[in-house]
Amino acid sequence: MKKGFYPIIIGMPHIINALSAPLWHGLGLTELWIGRFNTAAALLIFIAGILLIAKVSSLLFTTIIHHIVKNTKTIWDDQLEEARFFVRFSRLIPALIAYLLAPSFLSLDSEAAGFAKRFIVAYGALMAVHTGAAFLEGVHLIYQGSAQEIAKRRPIKGYIQLIKVFIYLIGGILAVTTMLNVSPVGILSGLGAMSAVLLLIFKDAILGFVSSMQLSSNDMVRIGDWIEMPKYNADGTVIDVTLQSVKVINWDNTITTIPIYALVSDSFKNWRGMSDSGGRRIKRSLSIDMGSVRFLTGEEIGALSNIPALASYMRDKLEEITAYNKHLNLSENDYVSGRHLTNLGTYRAYTEIYLKNLPGAAENLVNMVRYLQPDENGLQMEIYLFSADKVWVNYERIQADIVDHLLAIMPQFGLRVFQNPSGSDLQLIAEQLKTLRQ
């Protein structure tokens, strides 16, 4: 098959010339135009054949490699496949075939053959660089998978990225110089002399390019992420990421444009972790007047025990307190040495039960009630839980319902909300003082 196929490839230009010559002569074309048309036809057939070879070789190569990788016990080949090393390597096969066949196939026009050969070499250089970058990414994955503890302490991602930038730069220069048929030494020396001017002119572009690579490789920002950056008054969803800027549509539908390098040099908050997690955090505190904290009376204990949510807690707590006081032989009226139910502790227990039974609360995430440091604004009782519904409007509604209920139920436990005196409070005091004077 090889002996019969290769001569056909070599003789294809002559075959095209022999078949098309009567047609071109019939149209009255000169030999110059006939040669140009034949070269164009040969070039089109050559390109179509290489594309077909590329498709078939890529499909066969990746299928065979995938089968081999899945049937091996080693992990490194799976990680190289994950980094798309084999897919990119398969693209070098048609480039090699095209490089070998181009001079013979386009032998009618040495200039066209030379240009096609230079183009194929430039393409092969870029594919080789692309394959090398995938190999480096595979090395990084292998390093992370086989030496996890060391990888945490000594990450090599920064070094991998630096090598990638270097090989892409070298590959780009080789591709350009090959296409232009010039020596790369001249371009490199010219770039060295013009480096200061180029850095000044393309400063923003260079910063944007490097920053976009860092954002992409570190997965810092994606389209659709909710980010906050107070320095630029940005608080909303990322809608576009370009080489030089990131567009954010804020919650009031205004659009903020942030220089992309600012996301690398400055700090910002990305809420993607919350979106990907099982819930959105609710963290609110209620100010309680510490002067309203006291022990519960027998009547209040009976009334609170009739609340279904508190019935089990009150029964277990009373048994625990009674056993404790009896063990120490303490009187029921000894509020100093013994243990007794308080309205604040009972209110806190009710709040815990209420939050755990809340339909909108996320399961398997933190759900608790705690006291903060008392200060001149009273005792802060903080509620801390996660809402299973992360949609902003629904989240705010769940949060508001919790605060509404806990504020409204507080007087049932003999507690008061602490707040600084308002205008109506001062007016009431003034009226009472006026009444006392009369």
WOSULHU-V429802 format. One record per helix or strand. SS is the DSSP state (alpha for helix, beta for strand). FROM is the first residue (numbers start at 1). TO is the last residue. Records with the same first field share a line. If there is no record, write none. Layout:
BEGIN
SS=FROM-TO + FROM-TO
END
This chain:
BEGIN
alpha=2-26 + 31-70 + 76-82 + 85-105 + 110-146 + 148-153 + 157-180 + 184-201 + 203-217 + 230-232 + 262-265 + 272-276 + 290-292 + 298-305 + 308-327 + 343-356 + 392-413 + 423-437
beta=226-229 + 234-241 + 245-250 + 255-259 + 269-270 + 280-288 + 295-295 + 342-342 + 361-361 + 368-371 + 375-375 + 378-387 + 417-417
END
